[in-house]
Amino acid sequence: MQSSLSSLPYHDKPLSQEDRRRAMRIVEEEALLSTGQNNVDERIIPLPPSSILSERMQACVANAGKGEHIRAIDLQRYTRPSAPGTPNALLQAAIASEMLITRADNLELGFECSEAAWKHCIAQSKAHLYWLENCLYMANREVRQCNKARKLHHTAAGQELDALEKKIGSAFRNSIHTNLAVSQINRP
């Protein structure tokens, strides 16, 4: 069964409930023919989980939401060294020393390069933002032009439909009047 519903959204009146039910029946019939499933909602594919967190991280977040304490890395092991002479004291001292050396190196590099790198990054970001805004402006302009042309086309088609409906109605009335006149003439 091939069915169609014509639509001129800028010209047509809103659909009635019966028209909506008829359209939904057509969709259901097409769905049944194409997939063998009767309900349109049965074909919806479940979306993958939107979270990029691992299951363990999700469990931690859920537990934190319940007010439980999150077991994280104990930062005191870096700030509060063990007493000298314990097995962990040498390891903690080496980790703290490496952390301080790395921090000093990063600060030195930051002072040397950060202002120029920061300005360069800002300039690149501004250029990219300008390009994106220009693309958005052009796309919006094309969409507005397309919608304007579509509206003009639908309005013209709607006016033509109205004129044709009036012409067909007039032709039917003339045909009926002609048939009545012929039947009165042929009457003995």
CYANA upper distance limits for C-alpha pairs under 8 A (distance plus 0.5 A):
  3 SER  CA     26 ILE  CA      7.63
  5 LEU  CA     23 ALA  CA      7.99
  7 SER  CA     12 ASP  CA      7.49
  8 LEU  CA     12 ASP  CA      5.99
  8 LEU  CA    154 HIS  CA      6.10
  8 LEU  CA    155 THR  CA      8.42
  8 LEU  CA    157 ALA  CA      8.43
  8 LEU  CA    158 GLY  CA      7.49
  9 PRO  CA     13 LYS  CA      8.33
  9 PRO  CA    154 HIS  CA      7.87
 10 TYR  CA    151 LYS  CA      6.65
 10 TYR  CA    154 HIS  CA      6.58
 10 TYR  CA    155 THR  CA      6.86
 11 HIS  CA    154 HIS  CA      6.96
 11 HIS  CA    155 THR  CA      6.24
 11 HIS  CA    158 GLY  CA      6.07
 12 ASP  CA    158 GLY  CA      8.10
 15 LEU  CA     19 ASP  CA      6.28
 15 LEU  CA     20 ARG  CA      6.90
 16 SER  CA     20 ARG  CA      6.80
 17 GLN  CA     21 ARG  CA      6.64
 18 GLU  CA     22 ARG  CA      6.60
 19 ASP  CA     23 ALA  CA      6.63
 20 ARG  CA     24 MET  CA      6.66
 21 ARG  CA     25 ARG  CA      6.64
 22 ARG  CA     26 ILE  CA      6.82
 23 ALA  CA     27 VAL  CA      6.79
 24 MET  CA     28 GLU  CA      6.59
 25 ARG  CA     29 GLU  CA      6.56
 26 ILE  CA     30 GLU  CA      6.64
 27 VAL  CA     31 ALA  CA      6.54
 27 VAL  CA     40 VAL  CA      8.44
 28 GLU  CA     32 LEU  CA      6.57
 28 GLU  CA     38 ASN  CA      6.91
 28 GLU  CA     39 ASN  CA      7.23
 28 GLU  CA     40 VAL  CA      6.90
 29 GLU  CA     33 LEU  CA      6.68
 29 GLU  CA     38 ASN  CA      8.20
 30 GLU  CA     34 SER  CA      6.52
 31 ALA  CA     35 THR  CA      6.23
 31 ALA  CA     36 GLY  CA      7.43
 31 ALA  CA     37 GLN  CA      7.03
 31 ALA  CA     38 ASN  CA      7.17
 31 ALA  CA     39 ASN  CA      8.16
 31 ALA  CA     40 VAL  CA      7.07
 32 LEU  CA     36 GLY  CA      4.98
 32 LEU  CA     37 GLN  CA      5.55
 32 LEU  CA     38 ASN  CA      5.55
 32 LEU  CA     39 ASN  CA      8.33
 37 GLN  CA     42 GLU  CA      7.57
 37 GLN  CA     43 ARG  CA      7.96
 38 ASN  CA     42 GLU  CA      8.45
 39 ASN  CA     43 ARG  CA      8.06
 40 VAL  CA     44 ILE  CA      8.11
 53 LEU  CA     57 MET  CA      6.22
 53 LEU  CA     58 GLN  CA      6.56
 54 SER  CA     58 GLN  CA      6.66
 55 GLU  CA     59 ALA  CA      6.60
 56 ARG  CA     60 CYS  CA      6.77
 57 MET  CA     61 VAL  CA      6.69
 58 GLN  CA     62 ALA  CA      6.60
 59 ALA  CA     63 ASN  CA      6.56
 60 CYS  CA     64 ALA  CA      6.55
 60 CYS  CA     70 ILE  CA      7.01
 61 VAL  CA     65 GLY  CA      6.66
 62 ALA  CA     66 LYS  CA      7.03
 63 ASN  CA     67 GLY  CA      7.10
 63 ASN  CA     68 GLU  CA      5.96
 63 ASN  CA     69 HIS  CA      8.21
 63 ASN  CA     70 ILE  CA      7.98
 64 ALA  CA     68 GLU  CA      5.51
 64 ALA  CA     69 HIS  CA      6.79
 64 ALA  CA     70 ILE  CA      6.69
 75 LEU  CA     79 THR  CA      7.18
 76 GLN  CA     80 ARG  CA      5.69
 76 GLN  CA     81 PRO  CA      8.40
 77 ARG  CA     81 PRO  CA      6.76
 77 ARG  CA     82 SER  CA      8.44
 77 ARG  CA     92 GLN  CA      7.77
 78 TYR  CA     92 GLN  CA      7.14
 78 TYR  CA     95 ILE  CA      8.04
 78 TYR  CA     96 ALA  CA      6.73
 81 PRO  CA     89 ALA  CA      6.96
 81 PRO  CA     92 GLN  CA      6.80
 81 PRO  CA     93 ALA  CA      7.77
 82 SER  CA     86 THR  CA      7.23
 82 SER  CA     88 ASN  CA      7.02
 82 SER  CA     89 ALA  CA      5.54
 82 SER  CA     92 GLN  CA      7.96
 83 ALA  CA     89 ALA  CA      6.89
 84 PRO  CA     89 ALA  CA      6.27
 85 GLY  CA     89 ALA  CA      7.10
 86 THR  CA     90 LEU  CA      8.36
 87 PRO  CA     91 LEU  CA      8.24
 88 ASN  CA     92 GLN  CA      6.51
 89 ALA  CA     93 ALA  CA      6.57
 90 LEU  CA     94 ALA  CA      6.71
 91 LEU  CA     95 ILE  CA      6.71
 92 GLN  CA     96 ALA  CA      6.55
 93 ALA  CA     97 SER  CA      6.52
 94 ALA  CA     98 GLU  CA      6.62
 95 ILE  CA     99 MET  CA      6.58
 96 ALA  CA    100 LEU  CA      6.67
 97 SER  CA    101 ILE  CA      6.69
 98 GLU  CA    102 THR  CA      6.59
 99 MET  CA    103 ARG  CA      6.55
100 LEU  CA    104 ALA  CA      6.61
101 ILE  CA    105 ASP  CA      6.71
102 THR  CA    106 ASN  CA      6.63
103 ARG  CA    107 LEU  CA      6.62
104 ALA  CA    108 GLU  CA      6.66
105 ASP  CA    109 LEU  CA      6.72
106 ASN  CA    110 GLY  CA      6.41
107 LEU  CA    111 PHE  CA      6.68
108 GLU  CA    112 GLU  CA      6.77
109 LEU  CA    113 CYS  CA      6.40
109 LEU  CA    114 SER  CA      7.89
110 GLY  CA    114 SER  CA      5.30
111 PHE  CA    115 GLU  CA      8.00
113 CYS  CA    117 ALA  CA      6.41
114 SER  CA    118 TRP  CA      6.11
115 GLU  CA    119 LYS  CA      6.61
116 ALA  CA    120 HIS  CA      6.59
117 ALA  CA    121 CYS  CA      6.51
118 TRP  CA    122 ILE  CA      6.62
119 LYS  CA    123 ALA  CA      6.62
120 HIS  CA    124 GLN  CA      6.71
121 CYS  CA    125 SER  CA      6.57
122 ILE  CA    126 LYS  CA      6.57
123 ALA  CA    127 ALA  CA      6.70
124 GLN  CA    128 HIS  CA      6.62
125 SER  CA    129 LEU  CA      6.47
126 LYS  CA    130 TYR  CA      6.55
127 ALA  CA    131 TRP  CA      6.70
128 HIS  CA    132 LEU  CA      6.65
129 LEU  CA    133 GLU  CA      6.56
130 TYR  CA    134 ASN  CA      6.57
131 TRP  CA    135 CYS  CA      6.67
132 LEU  CA    136 LEU  CA      6.58
133 GLU  CA    137 TYR  CA      6.55
134 ASN  CA    138 MET  CA      6.68
135 CYS  CA    139 ALA  CA      6.57
136 LEU  CA    140 ASN  CA      6.52
137 TYR  CA    141 ARG  CA      6.61
138 MET  CA    142 GLU  CA      6.70
139 ALA  CA    143 VAL  CA      6.63
140 ASN  CA    144 ARG  CA      6.62
141 ARG  CA    145 GLN  CA      6.69
142 GLU  CA    146 CYS  CA      6.53
143 VAL  CA    147 ASN  CA      6.54
144 ARG  CA    148 LYS  CA      6.54
145 GLN  CA    149 ALA  CA      6.67
146 CYS  CA    150 ARG  CA      6.51
147 ASN  CA    151 LYS  CA      6.48
148 LYS  CA    152 LEU  CA      6.70
149 ALA  CA    153 HIS  CA      6.56
150 ARG  CA    154 HIS  CA      6.55
151 LYS  CA    155 THR  CA      6.50
152 LEU  CA    156 ALA  CA      6.59
153 HIS  CA    157 ALA  CA      6.51
154 HIS  CA    158 GLY  CA      6.39
155 THR  CA    159 GLN  CA      6.65
156 ALA  CA    160 GLU  CA      6.63
157 ALA  CA    161 LEU  CA      6.55
158 GLY  CA    162 ASP  CA      6.67
159 GLN  CA    163 ALA  CA      6.68
160 GLU  CA    164 LEU  CA      6.59
161 LEU  CA    165 GLU  CA      6.54
162 ASP  CA    166 LYS  CA      6.73
163 ALA  CA    167 LYS  CA      6.64
164 LEU  CA    168 ILE  CA      6.54
165 GLU  CA    169 GLY  CA      6.56
166 LYS  CA    170 SER  CA      6.55
167 LYS  CA    171 ALA  CA      6.58
168 ILE  CA    172 PHE  CA      6.64
169 GLY  CA    173 ARG  CA      6.67
170 SER  CA    174 ASN  CA      6.58
171 ALA  CA    175 SER  CA      6.54
172 PHE  CA    176 ILE  CA      6.61
173 ARG  CA    177 HIS  CA      6.64
174 ASN  CA    178 THR  CA      6.46
175 SER  CA    179 ASN  CA      6.58
176 ILE  CA    180 LEU  CA      6.67
177 HIS  CA    181 ALA  CA      6.62
178 THR  CA    182 VAL  CA      6.57
179 ASN  CA    183 SER  CA      6.54
180 LEU  CA    184 GLN  CA      6.68
181 ALA  CA    185 ILE  CA      6.69
182 VAL  CA    186 ASN  CA      6.60
183 SER  CA    187 ARG  CA      6.58
